[in-house]
Amino acid sequence: MKNIIKYLFMGSFLLTILSCQSDDYQGPIPYPTLMETAEDAGLTTLVSAVRAVPGLEAALQDQMGITVFAPTNDAFANALTAFKAKDLNELVVKIGGVQNLQTVLGFHVVPAVAFSKNLNSSNVFTTLANQTLTVNVTPGSVTVVDAAGNTSRVIQADVQIENGVVHVIDRVLLPKIDLPKPTLVEAATSAGLTTLLSAVTAVDGLANSLLSANAITVFAPTNEAFAAALQVFKVTNLNDLVTKIGGVKNLEKVLGFHVVPAVAFSKDLAATNTFTTLSGQNIVVTKSGNTVSVRDPLGRVSQVVAADIAIKNGVVHVLNGVMLPQIELPTIVEAATAANLTVLLQAVTAANLGAPLLNAEAITVFAPTNQAFTNLLTALKVNSLQELIATLGAPAVAKVLQFHVVPAVAFSFDLKEGAQSVPTLAGEMLTVTKTGSNVTVTDKAGKTWKVVTANVAIENGVVHVIDGVLLPTL
């Protein structure tokens, strides 16, 4: 009886011990979720990217088994730099929106579990983006090759998660996605074509016209091409170049001469192609192998140095030269008429100087205003130009007019600072003084007059309007 009681007591004691052990036992510790693992590893940009796609976090969590190639924050920072984005939000815009972001993130996830020990030397996996990536294994190294051929390294392998495994990589993998095409302005900015952008901006409304055009091919000169054009025209900046070619209207014609209102990638070109540009003039584009050249009406040839930059409404080919169309500049008579210099025109006609001025090879004309002639008539106490001619004589009036003409082209920015003597058609020297942006002219009588309107380009030179009549030795 005592033994039975003893055995009952021992059994009760053992049951008590087993009962206590059962209460303390928790089972195996669960692995963290993907997002918990990413947060613990400091992969904050990856976490933000996943959460930027509605429903993606839950979808990944619901997968039965996944292998995630998880980019570091530095990998995402490098991607921002590559896409010229300042943050994740701007990167999403650059790659074409949230849908493309989902494709990129899905390209990092394989719907199966692959620890490094399970890998062969070369492995091709189909990802959640329905595109394949290649994983290569060599002793001490695991690398992943994306759709663009870029290679990333696994820098931390086999981080087990609740429904699979994570391998941390040093680069963002890129699938095949349709990236949004840049605008012309964005493409030019990206290519560093700053002078071209300045030129386009200088013409009111031109940028908007090009951006809104249905289809264009742009032959875009490099900064070096514009610098060479500045040297040809003997100017130091774009503003002076615009002045020499006759103003913004002609700048628009030059820029329009670089734009064809149709889309022509290099693969679309025949050996010889003639295109009508927005300026209404033709260019000839030739293709020989991989070399594409463009010839303007004056026979100058430039080469395409970077072809087929796709933009939203066409294509850009970067050019190593500035092409020049035929530009129309006014004659001296047309310029004087436009400036309402009627008395000067009457004087030139009376002195029979019209033809010599029109036919001169290169001239700079200091053209007096009507008021300047009125002041001279008053000073000489005569009532009209005809009376002045009768008083001084036709040869003297001709000499006065020739004293206003220099047989060379001198825009205001061509002048040296300070006083300089220049020859005139009258055979006497004229003193021209430049002080900053101001120019004055001093005649043989010692009288100084101001240039009130400078740099009116004409066919064979330039006109500067002055507020007085210059007098030679009479």
C-alpha positions in Angstrom: 0.0 0.0 0.0 2.8 2.4 0.9 4.5 1.6 -2.5 1.3 2.4 -4.4 1.0 5.7 -2.5 4.7 6.4 -3.3 4.3 5.7 -7.0 1.1 7.8 -7.2 2.9 10.7 -5.5 5.9 10.4 -7.9 3.5 10.3 -10.9 1.7 13.4 -9.7 5.0 15.2 -9.3 6.2 14.3 -12.8 2.8 15.5 -14.2 3.3 18.7 -12.4 6.8 19.2 -13.8 5.6 18.4 -17.4 2.7 20.7 -17.0 4.9 23.6 -16.0 7.3 22.9 -18.9 4.3 22.9 -21.3 3.2 26.3 -20.0 6.7 27.9 -20.7 7.3 26.5 -24.1 6.8 29.0 -27.0 7.7 27.0 -30.0 10.3 28.2 -32.7 10.9 32.0 -32.9 9.3 33.4 -36.1 11.5 35.2 -38.7 10.8 38.9 -39.3 8.9 40.1 -42.4 10.6 41.6 -45.4 9.8 45.2 -44.3 10.9 44.5 -40.7 14.2 43.1 -42.0 14.7 46.1 -44.4 14.0 48.6 -41.6 16.4 46.7 -39.2 19.1 46.7 -41.9 18.7 50.5 -42.4 17.4 50.1 -46.0 15.1 53.1 -45.6 14.9 54.1 -49.2 13.8 50.7 -50.2 11.1 50.7 -47.6 9.9 54.2 -48.8 9.9 52.9 -52.4 7.9 49.8 -51.6 5.4 51.9 -49.6 5.1 54.4 -52.5 3.4 51.7 -54.6 -0.2 51.1 -53.2 -0.7 47.5 -52.1 2.9 46.4 -52.9 3.9 45.8 -49.2 0.9 43.5 -48.7 1.4 41.7 -52.0 5.0 40.9 -51.1 4.0 39.7 -47.7 1.4 37.4 -49.2 3.8 35.7 -51.5 4.4 32.0 -50.5 8.2 32.2 -51.0 10.4 35.0 -52.3 14.0 35.9 -52.8 14.6 39.6 -52.6 17.7 41.4 -53.9 17.5 44.5 -51.7 19.5 47.7 -52.8 21.3 49.7 -50.1 20.6 53.4 -49.5 23.8 54.2 -51.3 22.6 52.2 -54.3 19.5 54.3 -54.5 21.5 57.4 -54.1 23.6 56.4 -57.1 20.4 55.8 -59.0 19.2 59.3 -58.1 22.5 60.7 -59.5 22.2 58.7 -62.7 18.7 59.9 -63.3 19.5 63.5 -62.2 16.8 63.3 -59.5 17.1 65.0 -56.1 14.9 62.6 -54.2 12.8 59.4 -54.5 9.7 61.4 -55.6 11.6 63.0 -58.5 13.1 59.6 -59.4 9.6 58.2 -59.7 8.7 61.0 -62.2 12.0 60.5 -64.1 11.3 56.8 -64.6 7.7 57.3 -65.7 5.6 57.1 -62.6 4.5 54.7 -59.9 3.7 51.9 -62.4 7.3 51.8 -63.6 8.5 52.0 -60.0 6.5 48.9 -59.3 8.1 47.2 -62.3 11.6 48.2 -61.0 10.9 46.9 -57.5 9.2 43.7 -58.8 12.4 43.1 -60.9 14.3 42.7 -57.5 12.0 39.9 -56.3 12.0 36.2 -57.4 8.9 34.2 -56.5 10.9 31.4 -55.1 13.4 30.9 -52.2 17.0 30.8 -53.2 19.7 30.8 -50.5 23.2 31.2 -51.7 23.9 27.5 -51.1 21.1 26.7 -53.5 22.7 28.6 -56.4 24.5 27.2 -59.4 27.4 29.0 -61.0 25.0 30.7 -63.3 21.3 31.1 -62.7 18.5 32.7 -64.6 15.4 33.7 -62.6 12.1 35.1 -63.7 11.1 38.0 -61.4 7.8 39.4 -60.3 8.2 42.0 -63.1 8.0 39.0 -65.5 11.5 39.7 -66.7 14.6 37.6 -66.2 17.8 38.5 -64.3 21.0 36.5 -64.1 22.7 35.5 -60.9 26.4 34.4 -61.1 28.3 32.6 -58.4 32.1 32.5 -58.2 34.2 31.6 -55.1 33.5 34.3 -52.6 31.3 36.4 -54.8 27.6 36.5 -55.9 26.6 39.0 -58.6 23.4 39.9 -60.3 23.1 41.2 -63.9 20.0 43.3 -64.9 18.3 43.8 -68.2 20.6 46.7 -69.1 23.7 44.5 -68.5 24.7 46.3 -65.3 26.2 44.1 -62.6 25.6 44.5 -58.9 27.3 42.6 -56.0 25.6 40.8 -53.1 27.2 42.4 -50.1 25.2 40.5 -47.5 23.6 37.2 -48.3 21.0 34.8 -46.8 19.1 37.1 -44.5 16.1 34.8 -43.7 12.7 36.4 -43.6 9.2 35.1 -42.8 8.5 34.0 -46.3 11.9 33.7 -47.9 15.3 35.2 -48.0 17.0 38.6 -48.6 20.3 39.3 -50.3 21.5 42.9 -49.9 23.0 44.4 -53.2 25.1 47.5 -54.0 23.1 48.6 -57.1 19.6 49.2 -58.2 18.6 46.7 -60.8 17.0 48.1 -64.0 14.4 46.1 -66.0 13.3 47.0 -69.5 10.9 49.9 -69.0 9.6 52.7 -71.3 11.2 55.8 -69.8 9.4 59.1 -70.4 11.1 61.0 -73.2 12.5 64.5 -72.3 11.3 67.7 -73.9 13.7 69.5 -76.3 14.7 71.9 -73.5 15.3 69.0 -71.1 17.4 67.1 -73.7 19.4 70.2 -74.5 20.0 70.9 -70.8 21.1 67.3 -70.2 23.5 67.5 -73.1 24.9 70.8 -71.8 23.9 72.9 -74.9 23.6 76.1 -72.8 24.3 78.5 -75.7 21.6 77.0 -77.8 19.2 77.3 -74.9 20.1 80.9 -74.5 19.6 81.6 -78.2 16.2 79.9 -78.2 15.2 81.8 -75.1 16.2 85.1 -76.7 13.4 84.7 -79.3 10.1 85.3 -77.7 7.8 82.3 -78.0 10.2 80.1 -79.9 10.7 77.6 -77.0 7.0 77.1 -76.7 6.6 76.8 -80.4 9.2 74.0 -80.6 7.8 72.3 -77.5 4.3 72.2 -78.9 5.3 71.2 -82.4 3.8 67.9 -83.5 7.0 66.4 -84.9 10.5 67.9 -85.2 14.1 66.9 -86.0 16.6 69.3 -84.4 20.2 69.7 -85.4 21.5 71.2 -82.2 24.9 72.9 -82.3 27.3 72.4 -79.4 28.6 75.2 -77.2 31.9 74.8 -79.1 30.1 75.3 -82.4 28.6 78.5 -81.2 32.0 79.6 -79.9 33.4 79.0 -83.4 30.6 81.1 -84.9 31.4 83.9 -82.5 35.0 83.9 -83.8 33.9 83.9 -87.4 31.8 87.0 -86.7 34.5 88.6 -84.5 32.3 88.9 -81.5 32.6 87.7 -77.9 29.1 86.8 -76.9 25.7 85.8 -78.2 24.1 89.3 -77.9 26.8 90.8 -80.2 26.3 87.9 -82.7 22.6 88.6 -82.8 23.4 92.3 -83.5 25.7 91.5 -86.3 23.3 89.2 -88.1 20.6 91.8 -88.0 18.7 91.2 -84.7 16.3 88.7 -83.1 14.3 88.2 -86.3 17.3 86.8 -88.1 18.3 84.8 -85.0 14.9 83.1 -85.2 15.6 82.4 -88.9 19.0 80.9 -88.0 17.6 78.7 -85.3 14.6 77.7 -87.5 17.2 76.6 -90.1 18.3 73.9 -87.6 14.8 72.4 -87.3 13.0 70.1 -89.7 9.2 69.8 -89.2 9.3 66.0 -89.3 11.0 63.2 -87.3 14.1 61.7 -88.9 16.2 59.3 -86.8 19.5 58.3 -88.4 18.1 54.9 -89.4 15.5 56.7 -91.4 18.0 58.5 -93.6 19.0 57.7 -97.1 22.5 58.4 -98.4 21.4 61.9 -99.5 18.4 63.8 -98.1 17.1 67.3 -98.7 14.9 68.7 -95.9 13.0 72.0 -95.9 13.5 73.7 -92.5 11.3 75.9 -90.4 13.1 78.9 -91.9 11.8 77.9 -95.3 15.2 77.1 -96.7 16.7 73.7 -97.5 19.5 71.7 -95.9 21.2 68.6 -97.3 21.8 65.7 -95.0 24.1 62.9 -96.1 24.7 59.5 -94.4 27.8 57.4 -95.0 28.1 54.4 -92.7 27.7 55.8 -89.2 28.6 59.4 -90.2 25.9 61.9 -90.8 26.7 65.4 -92.2 24.7 68.5 -92.9 25.4 71.1 -95.6 23.9 74.6 -95.6 23.2 76.8 -98.7 26.7 78.3 -98.5 28.3 74.9 -98.7 29.5 74.7 -95.1 29.4 71.1 -93.8 28.9 70.1 -90.1 28.9 66.7 -88.7 26.5 65.0 -86.2 28.5 64.1 -83.1 25.6 62.6 -81.1 22.7 61.1 -83.0 19.2 59.9 -82.1 18.4 61.6 -78.8 14.7 60.9 -78.6 12.5 63.7 -77.3 8.7 63.8 -76.7 7.9 65.3 -80.1 10.8 64.1 -82.2 14.6 63.6 -82.2 17.7 65.7 -81.6 21.0 65.3 -83.4 23.9 67.2 -81.9 25.9 69.1 -84.4 29.5 70.4 -84.4 28.8 73.5 -86.4 26.3 76.4 -86.6 24.5 76.3 -90.0 23.7 79.7 -91.6 20.8 80.3 -93.9 20.6 83.1 -96.4 19.9 86.2 -94.2 18.3 89.3 -95.5 19.7 92.6 -94.2 18.5 96.1 -95.3 20.4 98.4 -97.6 21.6 101.7 -96.3 18.6 103.3 -98.0 16.1 100.8 -96.5 17.7 101.3 -93.0 17.5 105.1 -93.2 13.9 104.9 -94.5 13.0 102.6 -91.6 14.6 105.1 -89.1 12.8 108.0 -90.8 16.1 109.8 -91.6 14.3 111.6 -94.5 16.6 114.7 -94.7 19.7 112.5 -94.8 18.2 110.5 -97.7 17.3 113.8 -99.5 20.9 115.0 -99.0 22.4 111.7 -100.3 20.2 111.8 -103.3 21.0 115.5 -104.1 24.8 114.7 -103.8 24.4 111.6 -106.0 26.0 109.4 -103.3 23.2 106.7 -103.2 24.9 104.3 -105.7 28.4 104.6 -104.2 27.1 103.9 -100.7 25.0 101.0 -101.9 27.8 99.5 -103.9 30.6 100.0 -101.3 32.1 96.7 -100.0 32.1 97.6 -96.3 31.0 100.9 -94.6 30.2 102.3 -91.3 27.7 105.2 -91.5 27.2 107.9 -88.8 23.7 109.0 -89.8 22.4 112.3 -88.5 18.8 112.6 -87.4 16.3 115.0 -89.0 16.6 117.2 -85.9 20.4 117.3 -86.4 20.0 118.7 -89.9 17.4 121.2 -88.6 19.8 122.4 -86.0 22.6 122.8 -88.7 20.2 124.8 -90.9 19.4 127.1 -88.0 23.1 127.5 -87.1 23.9 128.4 -90.7 20.8 130.6 -90.9 19.4 128.9 -94.0 15.8 127.7 -94.3 16.1 124.4 -96.2 18.4 121.7 -97.5 18.2 123.1 -101.0 19.3 126.5 -99.7 22.2 124.9 -97.8 23.3 123.2 -101.0 23.1 126.5 -102.8 25.1 128.2 -100.1 27.8 125.7 -99.7 27.8 124.2 -103.1 27.2 120.6 -104.2 30.9 119.5 -103.8 31.0 120.8 -100.2 27.7 119.1 -99.3 29.0 115.8 -100.8 32.2 116.2 -98.7 30.1 116.7 -95.6 28.1 113.5 -96.3 31.3 111.5 -97.1 32.7 112.7 -93.8 30.0 110.6 -92.1 31.1 107.3 -93.9 34.1 105.1 -92.7 35.2 102.6 -95.4 35.2 99.7 -92.9 32.7 97.9 -90.7 32.8 99.0 -87.0 30.0 97.9 -84.6 30.2 99.6 -81.2 31.6 96.5 -79.6 34.4 96.4 -82.2 35.7 99.8 -81.0 38.5 100.1 -78.5 37.9 101.9 -75.2 38.9 105.6 -75.5 39.5 107.9 -78.5 40.5 106.6 -81.9 40.9 108.3 -85.3 39.3 106.6 -88.3 39.5 107.5 -92.0 36.4 108.7 -93.9 35.4 108.8 -97.5 36.0 112.6 -97.3 39.7 112.0 -97.0 39.9 113.3 -93.5 40.1 111.6 -90.1 37.2 111.4 -87.7 37.6 111.0 -84.0 35.4 108.3 -82.4 35.4 107.9 -78.6 34.1 104.9 -76.7 33.4 105.3 -73.0 31.8 102.1 -71.6 28.6 101.6 -73.6 28.6 105.2 -74.9 30.0 106.3 -78.2 30.7 109.9 -79.4 32.0 111.4 -82.6 34.1 114.6 -82.9 34.3 116.5 -86.2 37.0 118.9 -87.6 35.2 121.9 -86.0 35.8 120.2 -82.6 32.1 119.6 -82.0 31.2 116.3 -80.4 28.0 114.4 -81.1 26.5 111.3 -79.5 25.5 108.0 -81.0 21.8 107.7 -80.1 21.1 104.5 -81.9 24.0 102.1 -82.4 24.6 99.0 -84.5 21.9 98.9 -87.2 23.2 96.1 -89.4 22.9 96.7 -93.2 23.9 94.6 -96.2 27.4 96.0 -96.5 28.1 97.3 -93.0 26.5 99.1 -90.1 24.7 102.4 -89.3 25.0 104.4 -86.1 22.4 107.2 -85.7 23.9 110.5 -84.3 22.4 113.7 -82.9 24.5 116.1 -85.0 25.9 116.8 -88.4 29.6 116.2 -88.6 31.6 118.9 -90.4 34.9 118.3 -92.2 37.3 121.1 -93.2 35.4 123.4 -95.5 
